[in-house]
Amino acid sequence: MDYEAIELINNQALHKFELVVDGTRAFIDYKQKDDKVFLIHTEVPQVLQGKGVAAALVEKTFRYMEAHHLRLVPLCTYVKHFLTIHPEWNRLLVTNNEV
């Protein structure tokens, strides 16, 4: 399935980046401090697992962060794994001395 047309939602009240696919919500929990965004946990409901939803959600989140000049602190294991496969996004990472 192509998720390009599905809009990423920044639910600031709940501190979640959300993607609604076929009426089901996947999300990344985050905390923000100044320009640093700490991605804490990615959750994809079982009905959407194995369909590329998590990867689409992370990529859309990274695009959002880049467009809004935000820096990344990856705490979520899935986000860390995604970065190993897509090192081009390391450009968003906060360095250790910036945290």
VOMISE-238750 format. One line per 5 residues: number of its first residue (from 1); for each residue x, y negated, z negated of N, C-alpha, C, O, CB. Coordinates in Angstrom, 1 decimal. Glycine has a CB too. Layout:
<atoms>
NUM) X,Y,Z,X,Y,Z,X,Y,Z,X,Y,Z,X,Y,Z  ... .
</atoms>
This chain:
<atoms>
1) 0.8,1.2,0.0,0.0,0.0,0.0,0.9,-1.2,0.0,1.9,-1.3,-0.6,-1.0,0.0,-1.2  0.4,-2.3,0.7,1.2,-3.5,0.8,0.6,-4.5,-0.3,-0.6,-4.8,-0.3,1.1,-4.2,2.2  1.4,-4.9,-1.2,1.0,-5.8,-2.3,1.3,-7.3,-2.0,1.1,-8.1,-2.9,1.6,-5.4,-3.6  1.8,-7.6,-0.9,2.3,-8.9,-0.6,1.1,-9.9,-0.7,1.3,-11.1,-1.2,2.8,-9.0,0.9  -0.1,-9.6,-0.3,-1.2,-10.5,-0.3,-1.8,-10.7,-1.7,-2.6,-11.6,-1.9,-2.3,-10.0,0.6 .
6) -1.4,-9.8,-2.7,-2.0,-9.9,-4.0,-1.2,-11.0,-4.8,0.0,-10.9,-4.9,-2.0,-8.6,-4.7  -1.9,-11.9,-5.3,-1.3,-13.1,-6.0,-0.8,-12.7,-7.5,-1.6,-12.0,-8.2,-2.2,-14.3,-6.1  0.4,-13.1,-7.8,0.9,-12.9,-9.2,0.2,-13.9,-10.1,0.0,-15.1,-9.7,2.4,-13.0,-9.3  -0.3,-13.5,-11.2,-0.9,-14.4,-12.2,0.0,-14.6,-13.4,0.5,-13.6,-14.0,-2.3,-13.8,-12.7  0.3,-15.8,-13.7,1.1,-16.1,-14.9,0.1,-16.5,-16.0,-0.4,-17.6,-16.1,2.1,-17.3,-14.7 .
11) -0.3,-15.5,-16.8,-1.2,-15.7,-17.9,-0.5,-16.2,-19.1,0.0,-15.5,-19.9,-2.0,-14.3,-18.2  -0.3,-17.5,-19.1,0.5,-18.2,-20.1,-0.1,-18.0,-21.5,0.7,-17.9,-22.5,0.7,-19.7,-19.8  -1.4,-18.0,-21.6,-2.0,-17.8,-22.9,-1.6,-16.5,-23.6,-1.5,-16.4,-24.8,-3.6,-17.9,-22.8  -1.5,-15.4,-22.8,-1.1,-14.1,-23.3,0.3,-13.7,-23.1,0.8,-12.7,-23.5,-2.0,-13.0,-22.6  1.1,-14.6,-22.4,2.5,-14.4,-22.1,2.7,-13.1,-21.3,3.4,-12.2,-21.7,3.3,-14.3,-23.4 .
16) 1.9,-13.1,-20.2,2.0,-11.9,-19.3,2.0,-12.4,-17.8,1.3,-13.3,-17.5,0.8,-11.0,-19.5  2.9,-11.8,-17.0,2.8,-11.9,-15.6,1.9,-10.7,-15.2,2.2,-9.6,-15.6,4.2,-11.9,-14.9  0.9,-11.0,-14.4,-0.1,-9.9,-14.1,-0.3,-9.7,-12.6,-0.2,-10.7,-11.8,-1.5,-10.3,-14.7  -0.6,-8.5,-12.2,-0.9,-8.2,-10.9,-2.2,-7.3,-10.9,-2.1,-6.2,-11.6,0.3,-7.5,-10.1  -3.2,-7.7,-10.3,-4.5,-6.9,-10.3,-4.6,-6.2,-9.0,-4.8,-6.8,-7.9,-5.7,-7.8,-10.6 .
21) -4.6,-4.8,-9.1,-4.6,-4.0,-7.9,-5.9,-3.1,-8.0,-6.0,-2.4,-9.0,-3.3,-3.1,-7.8  -6.8,-3.2,-7.0,-8.0,-2.4,-7.0,-8.7,-2.6,-8.4,-9.3,-1.6,-8.9,-7.7,-1.0,-6.7  -8.8,-3.8,-8.9,-9.5,-4.0,-10.1,-8.8,-3.6,-11.4,-9.3,-3.8,-12.5,-10.8,-3.4,-10.1  -7.6,-3.1,-11.3,-6.8,-2.7,-12.5,-5.6,-3.6,-12.6,-4.9,-3.9,-11.7,-6.4,-1.2,-12.3  -5.3,-3.9,-13.9,-4.3,-4.9,-14.2,-3.0,-4.2,-14.6,-3.0,-3.4,-15.6,-4.7,-5.9,-15.2 .
26) -1.9,-4.6,-14.0,-0.5,-4.2,-14.4,0.1,-5.5,-14.9,-0.3,-6.6,-14.5,0.3,-3.5,-13.3  1.1,-5.4,-15.9,1.6,-6.7,-16.4,3.0,-6.5,-16.9,3.5,-5.4,-17.2,0.7,-7.2,-17.5  3.7,-7.6,-17.1,5.0,-7.7,-17.8,4.8,-8.7,-18.9,4.4,-9.9,-18.7,6.1,-8.2,-16.8  5.0,-8.2,-20.1,5.0,-9.1,-21.3,6.3,-10.0,-21.3,7.4,-9.5,-20.9,4.9,-8.3,-22.6  6.2,-11.3,-21.6,7.3,-12.1,-21.6,7.2,-13.2,-22.8,6.2,-13.5,-23.3,7.5,-12.8,-20.3 .
31) 8.4,-13.7,-23.1,8.5,-14.9,-24.0,9.3,-15.9,-23.2,10.2,-15.5,-22.5,9.1,-14.5,-25.4  9.0,-17.1,-23.4,9.8,-18.2,-22.7,10.3,-19.2,-23.7,9.6,-19.6,-24.6,8.9,-18.9,-21.6  11.6,-19.5,-23.5,12.2,-20.5,-24.3,13.0,-21.4,-23.3,14.0,-21.0,-22.7,13.2,-19.9,-25.4  12.5,-22.6,-23.2,13.1,-23.6,-22.3,13.0,-23.0,-20.9,11.9,-22.6,-20.4,14.5,-24.0,-22.6  14.1,-22.9,-20.2,14.1,-22.3,-18.8,14.4,-20.8,-18.8,14.6,-20.2,-17.7,15.1,-23.0,-17.9 .
36) 14.5,-20.2,-20.0,14.8,-18.8,-20.1,13.5,-18.0,-20.3,12.7,-18.3,-21.2,15.8,-18.5,-21.2  13.4,-16.9,-19.5,12.2,-16.0,-19.6,12.7,-14.6,-20.0,13.5,-14.0,-19.3,11.4,-16.0,-18.3  12.3,-14.2,-21.1,12.7,-12.9,-21.7,11.6,-11.9,-21.2,10.5,-11.9,-21.7,12.8,-12.9,-23.2  11.9,-11.0,-20.3,10.9,-10.0,-19.8,11.0,-8.8,-20.8,12.1,-8.1,-20.8,11.2,-9.6,-18.3  10.0,-8.5,-21.5,10.0,-7.6,-22.7,9.5,-6.2,-22.3,10.1,-5.2,-22.7,9.2,-8.2,-23.8 .
41) 8.4,-6.1,-21.6,7.8,-4.8,-21.4,7.0,-4.8,-20.1,6.2,-5.8,-19.9,6.9,-4.4,-22.6  7.1,-3.8,-19.2,6.3,-3.7,-18.0,5.4,-2.5,-18.3,5.7,-1.5,-18.7,7.2,-3.4,-16.8  4.1,-2.8,-17.9,3.1,-1.7,-18.1,2.2,-1.6,-16.9,1.6,-2.6,-16.4,2.2,-2.0,-19.3  2.2,-0.4,-16.3,1.3,-0.1,-15.2,0.4,1.0,-15.6,0.8,2.1,-16.0,2.2,0.3,-13.9  -0.9,0.8,-15.5,-1.9,1.9,-15.9,-1.7,3.1,-15.1,-1.2,3.1,-13.9,-3.3,1.4,-15.8 .
46) -2.0,4.3,-15.7,-1.7,5.6,-15.0,-2.3,5.7,-13.6,-1.7,6.3,-12.7,-2.3,6.7,-15.9  -3.5,5.1,-13.4,-4.1,5.2,-12.1,-3.3,4.5,-11.0,-3.5,4.8,-9.8,-5.5,4.5,-12.2  -2.4,3.6,-11.4,-1.6,2.8,-10.4,-0.2,3.3,-10.3,0.6,2.9,-9.5,-1.6,1.4,-10.7  0.2,4.2,-11.2,1.6,4.7,-11.3,2.0,5.5,-10.0,1.1,6.2,-9.4,1.8,5.6,-12.5  3.2,5.4,-9.6,3.7,6.1,-8.4,3.3,5.5,-7.1,3.5,6.1,-6.1,3.2,7.5,-8.5 .
51) 2.8,4.2,-7.1,2.3,3.6,-5.9,3.1,2.3,-5.6,2.8,1.5,-4.7,0.9,3.2,-6.0  4.2,2.1,-6.3,5.0,0.9,-6.1,4.6,-0.4,-6.7,5.1,-1.5,-6.4,5.1,0.7,-4.6  3.6,-0.2,-7.6,3.0,-1.4,-8.3,4.0,-2.1,-9.2,4.2,-3.3,-9.2,1.8,-1.1,-9.1  4.8,-1.3,-10.0,5.8,-1.9,-10.9,6.8,-2.7,-10.1,7.2,-3.8,-10.5,6.4,-0.8,-11.8  7.3,-2.1,-9.0,8.4,-2.8,-8.2,7.8,-4.1,-7.7,8.5,-5.1,-7.7,8.9,-1.9,-7.1 .
56) 6.6,-4.0,-7.1,6.0,-5.2,-6.6,5.8,-6.3,-7.6,6.0,-7.5,-7.4,4.6,-4.9,-5.9  5.4,-5.9,-8.8,5.2,-6.8,-9.9,6.5,-7.5,-10.3,6.5,-8.7,-10.5,4.5,-6.1,-11.1  7.5,-6.7,-10.5,8.8,-7.3,-10.8,9.3,-8.2,-9.8,9.8,-9.3,-10.1,9.8,-6.1,-11.1  9.2,-7.8,-8.5,9.7,-8.6,-7.4,8.9,-10.0,-7.4,9.5,-11.0,-7.2,9.6,-7.9,-6.1  7.6,-9.9,-7.5,6.8,-11.1,-7.5,7.2,-12.0,-8.7,7.2,-13.2,-8.6,5.3,-10.8,-7.5 .
61) 7.4,-11.4,-9.8,7.8,-12.1,-11.0,9.2,-12.9,-10.8,9.3,-14.0,-11.1,7.9,-11.2,-12.3  10.1,-12.2,-10.2,11.4,-12.8,-9.9,11.3,-13.9,-8.9,11.9,-15.0,-9.1,12.4,-11.7,-9.3  10.4,-13.7,-7.9,10.2,-14.8,-6.9,9.6,-16.1,-7.6,10.0,-17.2,-7.4,9.2,-14.4,-5.8  8.6,-15.8,-8.5,8.0,-16.9,-9.3,9.0,-17.6,-10.1,9.1,-18.8,-10.1,6.9,-16.3,-10.2  9.9,-16.8,-10.8,10.9,-17.4,-11.7,11.9,-18.3,-10.8,12.2,-19.4,-11.2,11.7,-16.3,-12.4 .
66) 12.3,-17.7,-9.7,13.2,-18.5,-8.8,12.6,-19.8,-8.3,13.2,-20.8,-8.4,13.7,-17.6,-7.7  11.3,-19.7,-7.9,10.6,-20.9,-7.4,10.5,-22.0,-8.5,10.4,-23.2,-8.2,9.3,-20.5,-6.9  10.4,-21.5,-9.8,10.2,-22.5,-10.9,11.5,-22.7,-11.7,11.5,-23.3,-12.8,9.1,-21.9,-11.9  12.6,-22.3,-11.1,13.9,-22.6,-11.6,14.1,-22.0,-13.1,14.6,-22.7,-14.0,14.2,-24.1,-11.7  13.6,-20.8,-13.2,13.7,-20.1,-14.5,14.8,-19.1,-14.5,15.1,-18.6,-13.4,12.3,-19.5,-14.9 .
71) 15.4,-18.8,-15.6,16.5,-17.9,-15.8,15.9,-16.6,-16.5,15.0,-16.7,-17.2,17.6,-18.5,-16.5  16.6,-15.5,-16.2,16.1,-14.2,-16.6,16.9,-13.6,-17.7,18.2,-13.6,-17.7,16.1,-13.3,-15.4  16.2,-13.1,-18.7,16.8,-12.3,-19.8,16.0,-11.0,-19.8,14.9,-10.9,-20.3,16.8,-13.0,-21.2  16.6,-9.9,-19.2,15.9,-8.7,-19.0,16.0,-7.8,-20.3,17.1,-7.3,-20.6,16.3,-7.9,-17.8  14.9,-7.6,-21.0,14.9,-6.7,-22.2,14.2,-5.4,-21.9,14.4,-4.4,-22.5,14.2,-7.4,-23.3 .
76) 13.3,-5.4,-20.9,12.5,-4.3,-20.4,13.4,-3.3,-19.7,14.2,-3.7,-18.8,11.3,-4.7,-19.6  13.3,-2.0,-20.0,14.1,-1.0,-19.4,13.8,-0.9,-17.9,14.7,-0.6,-17.1,13.9,0.4,-20.1  12.5,-1.0,-17.5,12.2,-1.0,-16.1,12.8,-2.1,-15.3,13.3,-1.9,-14.2,10.6,-0.9,-15.9  12.7,-3.3,-15.9,13.3,-4.5,-15.2,14.8,-4.3,-15.1,15.4,-4.6,-14.0,13.0,-5.8,-16.0  15.5,-3.8,-16.1,16.9,-3.5,-16.0,17.2,-2.5,-14.9,18.2,-2.7,-14.2,17.5,-3.0,-17.4 .
81) 16.4,-1.4,-14.8,16.6,-0.4,-13.8,16.4,-1.1,-12.4,17.1,-0.8,-11.5,15.6,0.7,-14.0  15.4,-1.9,-12.3,15.1,-2.6,-11.0,16.3,-3.4,-10.6,16.6,-3.4,-9.4,13.8,-3.5,-11.1  16.9,-4.0,-11.5,18.1,-4.9,-11.2,19.3,-4.0,-10.7,20.1,-4.5,-9.9,18.6,-5.7,-12.4  19.4,-2.8,-11.2,20.5,-1.9,-10.7,20.2,-1.5,-9.2,21.2,-1.3,-8.5,20.6,-0.7,-11.5  19.0,-1.4,-8.8,18.7,-1.1,-7.4,18.7,-2.3,-6.5,18.9,-2.2,-5.3,17.3,-0.4,-7.4 .
86) 18.4,-3.5,-7.1,18.3,-4.7,-6.4,19.2,-5.8,-7.0,18.7,-6.7,-7.6,16.8,-5.2,-6.3  20.5,-5.6,-6.9,21.4,-6.5,-7.5,21.4,-7.9,-7.0,21.9,-8.8,-7.6,22.8,-6.0,-7.4  20.7,-8.1,-5.8,20.6,-9.5,-5.3,19.8,-10.4,-6.3,20.0,-11.6,-6.2,19.9,-9.4,-4.0  19.0,-9.8,-7.2,18.3,-10.6,-8.1,19.1,-11.0,-9.3,18.7,-11.7,-10.2,17.1,-9.9,-8.6  20.4,-10.5,-9.4,21.2,-10.8,-10.6,21.5,-12.3,-10.6,21.9,-12.9,-11.6,22.5,-10.1,-10.5 .
91) 21.2,-13.0,-9.5,21.4,-14.5,-9.5,20.5,-15.2,-10.5,20.8,-16.3,-10.9,21.1,-15.0,-8.1  19.5,-14.5,-11.0,18.6,-15.1,-12.0,19.0,-14.9,-13.4,18.5,-15.6,-14.3,17.2,-14.6,-11.8  20.0,-14.0,-13.6,20.4,-13.6,-14.9,21.0,-14.8,-15.7,21.8,-15.5,-15.2,21.3,-12.5,-14.9  20.7,-14.8,-17.0,21.3,-15.7,-18.0,22.6,-15.0,-18.4,22.6,-13.8,-18.7,20.4,-16.0,-19.2  23.7,-15.7,-18.4,24.9,-15.1,-18.9,24.9,-15.0,-20.4,24.2,-15.7,-21.1,26.2,-15.9,-18.4 .
96) 25.8,-14.1,-20.9,25.8,-13.8,-22.4,26.0,-15.0,-23.2,25.4,-15.2,-24.3,26.9,-12.8,-22.7  26.8,-16.0,-22.7,27.1,-17.2,-23.5,25.9,-18.2,-23.4,26.0,-19.2,-24.1,28.4,-17.8,-23.1  24.9,-17.9,-22.6,23.8,-18.9,-22.4,22.6,-18.5,-23.3,21.7,-19.3,-23.4,23.4,-18.9,-21.0  22.6,-17.2,-23.8,21.4,-16.8,-24.5,21.2,-17.4,-25.8,20.3,-17.2,-26.5,21.4,-15.3,-24.7 .
</atoms>
